[in-house]
Amino acid sequence: MAVREIRLFGDPVLRSATDPIDSVNDSVHALVRDLLDTVALAGRAGVAANQIGVGRRAFSFNIDGRLGYILNPVLAETRGEPALVDEACLSVPGFGYPRLRYPWARVTGTNLAGEPIELSGDGLMAQALQHETDHLDGRVYVEGLDPLTKRQAMREIRESDWFQR
């Protein structure tokens, strides 16, 4: 359908937990098409529905040549010792900071046919699954930074050209 504009940090839609998708209708099909079109651009690993201004529980991913989506994802399992990984976000353009993430993650949810699906992986997939479910819970990754890094990040973000005062 369309590549949608990404909402930027400071937009209230990013701070609100999304609503579950109770039934699949034309608007949900359109949302999934828009999520897939939006994440398919080069350099994008994941897009949550609220990042395109839709308060519904869905995200798309584009990792290692695998393009997909999930409805009503729940972070079901993480494994390993959390480690610092460099992380960035389309809603916080131009910045990246080290963030603790588990090295393996699994989410459960459904597809458009209402069938249960599961996504899991390590590395970038694990990071994306955690990052996107955080978005759907109303959290942006900078909120999980260690206090010193978060203070620096917030100062840099507030000084950026795109930040809405």
C-alpha positions, 0 to 999 in steps of 0.5 A, a space after each residue: 500500500 504505502 511507505 508510511 512516515 515514522 513518528 519521532 521520539 516525543 510523539 505521544 503515540 510512542 509512549 502509549 501501549 498499543 491495543 490488541 487486534 481482536 479481529 482481522 478486517 480490511 484495516 488490519 490487512 492494510 496496516 500489515 501491508 503498510 508495515 511491510 512496505 515501510 520496513 522493506 526500505 534499506 537499513 530497516 530491521 523493524 517497524 512497530 505499528 505505533 511508529 507509523 501512528 497506529 495504536 494497534 499491536 503489530 510489527 514488521 521485520 526485515 532481517 537477513 533477507 527475511 521480511 515478515 510481520 506478527 499480530 499481537 506479539 508477546 515476548 514469551 522468552 529470553 535466554 542468555 546473559 544480557 549484553 550491551 549491543 549498539 542499538 538505534 531506532 527509526 524514531 530516534 534518527 541519527 543516534 545510537 547507544 549501547 543497550 542491554 539486550 538478551 542474546 536470544 528471544 522468542 515472541 508469539 502471536 498470530 498471522 492474518 489468518 488468525 493462526 498462531 505463529 512464533 518468531 525467535 532468533 539470536 543476534 539482530 533478530 533477538 534485538 529486534 524482537 525485544 525492541 519492537 515489543 517494547 515499542 508496542 508496550 509504549 517504550 522507546 529504547 532510550 528509556 532502557 539505557 543506563 542512567 549516565 548514557 540516558 542522560 547524555 542521550 536525552 541531552 543530544 536528542 533534545 538538541 537535534 534538529 528534528 526534536 519537537 519542543 
